[in-house]
Amino acid sequence: MADSPYTDLDRPPLHEAALRRALIVGDLWTDVRVVARTGSTNADVASAGRDGAPEGLVIVAEQQDAGRGRLGRTWVSPPRAGLAVSVLLRPAAPIARWGWLPLLAGVALAEAVGRVGVVDAVLKWPNDLLVRSATASDLVGPGYGKCAGLLAEMVPGGAVVLGIGLNVHQRVDELPPPAELGALPPVSLALAGALCTDRDPLLRALLRSLATWYSRWSAADGDPVASGVREAYLRGCVTLGADVRVSLPDGATVAGRASDVDLDGRLVVVDATGDRRAVAAGDVRHVR
């Protein structure tokens, strides 16, 4: 019984057959696989993409040992404590607009978590989901904690892998410390007082919302305005209006007020002199 997925009844396993019946019904999801353990769902989906897998592949891991985040960070989840899911997309939209895909996925994730978990779920540019309890904010304090991260990777042959790691059941001792002093603390939906921490409806809601937003974006040829993606992202992004310090991939730093997300998905930062800088990638810290 030690290896049974039912030894911890607060963390029941996902059922692949039920998920396939529920999700392989529309125009996007073509294959849903639940694996007991893997190093990285993004690596698994990328490998399938290079081998010619069609758009719509979904791989979910019950346990992930070497998940990849931005800036080379690793992401590890205990068995059945969270959602580690990656999907394969083959966008027909111009490649210049593919930068909106992780932002689009963030909109879908916030929508699903807010609706099913009944928590206050918002976005931190470019790829973090923050939550605080909508019903008992004293559980996590007055501020937000980081509950999920998103990572988009291009695959040769015109494909994109979108990976999402969502903390659901993790206890305090199962969460890593903040990446740096003053960073937002990690949190799970359970610690945030979510009314639903069942991974099955959370996963279904996420994939259905993602399919809806991807369909709108694709129908608009990737136009973030015509598809409504930019408006939804701006509405849910708490980085806008905040004083930020952005660490760029080349080691440089940009500091100022986050004023906008432009049509290319870049964060626009206005410094103390009034100069505007559009940042395409970077590690953002909200300066308190």
C-alpha positions in Angstrom: 0.0 0.0 0.0 3.0 2.3 0.4 3.0 3.0 -3.3 -0.7 3.4 -3.7 -1.9 6.8 -4.9 -4.8 6.5 -2.4 -2.6 6.6 0.7 -3.2 10.3 1.0 -6.9 10.9 0.4 -6.4 14.6 0.4 -4.3 14.1 -2.8 -6.3 11.6 -5.0 -4.9 10.7 -8.4 -6.1 12.1 -11.7 -7.9 9.7 -14.0 -6.7 9.8 -17.6 -9.8 8.1 -19.2 -12.2 10.5 -17.5 -10.1 13.5 -18.6 -9.9 12.3 -22.1 -13.7 11.8 -22.3 -14.3 15.3 -20.9 -11.7 17.2 -22.9 -11.2 15.5 -26.3 -14.5 16.9 -27.6 -13.7 20.2 -29.3 -11.4 21.5 -31.9 -8.1 21.8 -29.9 -7.3 19.0 -27.5 -6.4 15.8 -29.3 -4.6 13.7 -26.7 -4.5 13.8 -22.9 -1.9 11.8 -21.1 -1.5 11.4 -17.3 2.0 10.1 -16.3 2.9 9.0 -12.8 6.3 10.7 -12.8 8.5 12.6 -15.1 11.4 15.0 -15.1 9.7 17.8 -17.0 6.3 17.8 -18.8 7.7 20.6 -21.0 10.6 18.4 -22.1 8.2 15.5 -22.8 5.8 17.6 -24.9 8.7 19.2 -26.7 10.1 15.8 -27.6 6.7 14.7 -29.0 6.5 18.0 -30.9 9.9 17.4 -32.6 8.6 13.9 -33.5 5.7 15.4 -35.3 2.9 15.2 -32.7 -0.2 17.2 -33.8 -1.4 20.3 -32.0 -3.5 19.6 -28.9 -1.3 17.1 -27.0 -1.6 17.5 -23.2 0.7 15.8 -20.7 0.0 16.0 -17.0 2.5 14.6 -14.4 1.4 13.4 -11.0 5.0 14.1 -9.8 7.6 16.3 -11.5 11.3 16.1 -10.5 13.0 18.6 -12.8 10.4 21.1 -14.0 11.9 24.1 -15.7 11.1 27.7 -14.9 12.4 30.9 -16.3 16.1 31.9 -15.9 17.1 28.2 -15.5 15.2 27.7 -12.3 13.9 24.2 -11.4 10.4 23.4 -10.3 9.7 20.3 -8.2 6.3 19.1 -7.0 5.5 16.4 -4.5 3.3 13.5 -5.7 -0.2 14.8 -6.6 0.3 18.0 -4.7 -0.1 20.3 -7.7 -0.7 20.5 -11.4 2.3 20.1 -13.7 0.8 20.3 -17.2 2.2 21.1 -20.7 0.4 21.5 -24.0 1.6 21.5 -27.6 0.4 24.3 -29.9 1.1 24.8 -33.6 0.0 28.4 -34.1 -1.0 29.6 -37.6 -0.7 33.3 -36.5 2.4 35.3 -37.5 5.4 34.3 -35.3 5.8 37.9 -34.3 2.6 37.5 -32.2 3.6 34.3 -30.5 4.9 36.3 -27.5 1.3 36.7 -26.5 0.9 32.9 -25.9 2.2 32.8 -22.3 0.2 35.9 -21.5 -2.9 34.3 -23.0 -2.2 31.2 -20.9 -2.0 33.4 -17.8 -5.4 34.9 -18.5 -6.8 31.4 -18.9 -5.2 30.2 -15.7 -6.3 33.2 -13.6 -9.9 32.8 -15.0 -10.0 29.1 -14.1 -8.4 29.3 -10.7 -10.6 32.3 -9.7 -13.8 30.6 -10.8 -13.1 27.1 -9.5 -11.0 27.9 -6.4 -12.9 31.0 -5.5 -9.7 33.0 -4.7 -8.5 36.4 -5.8 -6.2 35.4 -8.7 -4.1 38.0 -10.6 -1.2 38.1 -12.9 2.4 39.3 -12.5 4.1 40.1 -15.7 5.3 38.1 -17.5 4.5 34.6 -16.2 3.4 34.3 -12.6 0.0 33.7 -11.1 -0.5 35.4 -7.7 -3.4 34.5 -5.3 -4.8 35.6 -2.0 -7.9 34.3 -0.3 -11.2 35.9 -1.3 -12.9 34.6 1.8 -10.2 34.4 4.6 -7.3 36.6 3.7 -5.7 36.1 7.2 -4.6 32.7 6.1 -1.9 34.1 3.8 -1.7 37.7 5.1 -2.9 40.8 3.3 -0.7 40.4 0.2 -0.4 38.0 -2.7 1.7 34.9 -2.9 3.0 33.2 -6.0 0.9 30.2 -6.8 1.9 29.3 -10.3 4.4 29.9 -13.1 4.1 29.6 -16.8 6.8 28.8 -19.4 6.6 29.0 -23.2 9.2 27.3 -25.4 9.5 27.2 -29.1 10.0 23.8 -30.8 11.5 23.4 -34.3 8.9 22.8 -36.9 6.5 25.6 -36.0 5.4 24.5 -32.5 5.2 26.0 -29.0 5.1 24.2 -25.7 3.2 25.9 -22.9 3.9 24.6 -19.5 2.1 25.5 -16.3 3.0 24.6 -12.7 0.2 25.3 -10.2 0.5 24.8 -6.5 -2.6 23.2 -5.2 -2.2 21.1 -2.0 1.3 22.0 -0.9 1.9 22.6 2.8 4.2 25.3 4.0 7.1 22.9 4.5 6.7 21.6 0.9 7.1 25.0 -0.7 10.5 26.5 -1.6 11.7 29.8 0.0 11.3 33.0 -2.1 13.9 33.2 -4.9 15.4 36.3 -3.3 15.0 38.6 -0.3 11.8 40.6 -0.5 10.3 38.4 -3.3 6.7 37.3 -3.0 6.3 34.2 -0.9 5.2 30.9 -2.6 1.7 29.7 -1.7 -0.7 26.9 -2.6 -4.4 27.1 -3.2 -5.0 25.1 0.0 -2.9 27.6 2.0 -4.8 30.5 0.4 -8.1 29.1 1.6 -9.4 28.1 -1.8 -13.0 26.6 -1.7 -12.0 23.9 -4.2 -8.6 22.2 -4.3 -9.7 19.2 -6.4 -7.2 19.0 -9.2 -9.6 17.4 -11.6 -12.1 20.3 -12.0 -9.1 22.8 -11.8 -7.4 21.0 -14.8 -10.6 20.8 -16.8 -11.4 24.5 -16.2 -7.9 25.5 -17.1 -7.8 23.5 -20.4 -11.2 24.7 -21.4 -10.4 28.3 -20.7 -7.1 28.0 -22.5 -8.8 26.4 -25.6 -11.3 29.3 -25.6 -8.7 32.1 -25.5 -6.4 30.3 -28.0 -9.4 30.0 -30.4 -10.2 33.7 -30.1 -6.5 34.6 -30.6 -6.1 32.3 -33.6 -9.3 33.5 -35.2 -7.9 37.1 -35.0 -4.7 35.9 -36.6 -2.9 36.5 -33.3 -4.0 40.1 -32.9 -4.1 40.7 -29.2 -6.5 43.6 -29.4 -9.1 42.1 -31.8 -9.1 38.8 -29.8 -9.6 40.6 -26.5 -6.5 39.0 -25.0 -4.7 42.3 -24.4 -7.7 43.8 -22.7 -8.2 40.8 -20.4 -4.5 40.7 -19.6 -4.4 44.4 -18.7 -7.4 44.0 -16.5 -5.9 41.1 -14.5 -2.2 42.3 -14.3 -1.2 43.8 -10.9 2.2 44.7 -12.2 0.7 47.7 -14.1 0.9 50.8 -12.0 3.5 49.3 -9.6 7.0 50.5 -9.0 9.2 47.7 -10.3 12.8 46.6 -10.7 13.4 44.4 -13.7 16.5 42.2 -14.0 17.2 41.7 -17.7 18.8 38.5 -19.2 22.0 40.4 -19.9 22.4 41.4 -16.2 21.2 45.0 -16.6 18.4 46.4 -14.5 15.5 48.7 -15.4 13.7 50.5 -12.6 10.5 52.7 -12.7 6.8 52.6 -12.9 5.2 49.8 -15.0 2.8 51.7 -17.2 1.6 49.4 -19.9 1.9 46.1 -21.8 2.4 47.0 -25.5 1.1 45.4 -28.6 4.0 43.0 -28.6 3.4 41.9 -25.0 6.4 43.8 -23.7 6.2 45.6 -20.3 6.6 49.3 -20.6 8.6 50.9 -17.7 8.8 54.6 -17.2 11.9 55.7 -15.2 12.3 58.7 -12.9 13.3 60.9 -15.8 10.2 60.0 -17.8 12.0 57.8 -20.3 10.0 54.8 -21.5 11.6 51.3 -21.9 9.8 48.3 -23.4 11.1 45.1 -21.8 10.5 41.9 -23.7 11.9 39.5 -21.0 13.1 39.8 -17.4 12.6 39.0 -13.8 10.2 41.5 -12.3 10.2 42.5 -8.6 7.5 44.7 -7.3 9.1 47.4 -5.1 7.2 47.9 -2.0 
